[in-house]
């Protein structure tokens, strides 16, 4: 836990104390004929064989980590799971609700909450512990919270192990590596000043880095500003080691996103706060460019919990979790149609992207590139929209799309992850295969295209999704892709595997790949193993 965390009283679990296995085995159990083992027994309608000992049922429901939807189905189809279970802490809760609450207690961001905070979150999510559990699980899945992760930033990179240890490498002119110097590092270097602090999420921007601990604290270093553009005015000083962001100390933060001219953070309760770039109410509020105070994102999302945020060039996407399902809101600059509303106009407050309803698609992951955006649906379909330059939308052309459009070329796979950068897009299938399309500059797509004269061109633009065969050859199942999301920096790409191995390719002129380059070499065309274990 974070050494700055306050001593919050531990929360009492609602499940029943463990019973010795021998007791469970030797206790007399009523016999039932096989055909009577269902909710409506033949002898007594409404009787359930395990109703004599519901604590066993609760242990099974909790131990199996059932999906919240499965718990809801149990309640809907059997009165045994709907009726009050008469267990603490709330004797009126059903077994399905108690199981959901127990599973909520297993989540790191839920554990430190007081009972009052838990009840507030329950009401915000729709009044059910099943909905709270769905909200927590969705946040973990789409942002890899609690899991290892690698971030390919503009010129520098950050890698976080599953235990919360942080490594940084690449450009360091503003101290953005957090190791106490301003010298470039091509070898992954551990940020040792964070010892005793478990990091669960990282965000990287041009010349700056933000880290979030399991206690909801935010640490920042590099450029002393939350709002300048890649080559804008730098802050008053350079910060070379992680410093606690004082203005966020009263907000339990679980995710951060760094866009051009602004920074956004997401609280444990699903509230979005932004820094800077509030001129002319561009993000729902009026602030100065150098403002260091977080401002709540006003409008439609004030009372809707958000599970993920993604920042692009002057715009923000928010994946919201409502009782009726998941939805996406956008705010900011609408140039190129990247807000997804069928127009190219700006939005000063968050607006629901309605096209997903027409497509009958339930969004589960969002990604915001510099000029285009993408979503993965629960059914595995992928949608893209925005500026289509270099084929980054994957529709076989370079046309712009001002509303989400399904990538038909990926209809034969089920996608689970998507990443976007500056005119580039990567998609990961449930089998661990990786597809990419868009701008091939800096060899960041991972393809070796053969041109007419038989020569290999690794910089070719790809208009439709193609399997990244170079990643197939590493014989590892890929679970996460990260790529540079900046219009000013040459791009590089990370591929993180299920076993915690990290592979890198693309631009490496600043050491951002984490691998050694030979003399006069500025990029890697094929995936190279980064010597850091993230498992």
Order of alpha helices (4+ residues) and beta strands (2+ residues): alpha-alpha-alpha-alpha-alpha-alpha-alpha-alpha-beta-beta-beta-beta-beta-beta-beta-beta-beta-beta-beta-beta-beta-beta-beta-beta-alpha-beta-beta-beta-beta-beta-beta-beta-beta-beta-beta-alpha-beta-beta-beta-beta
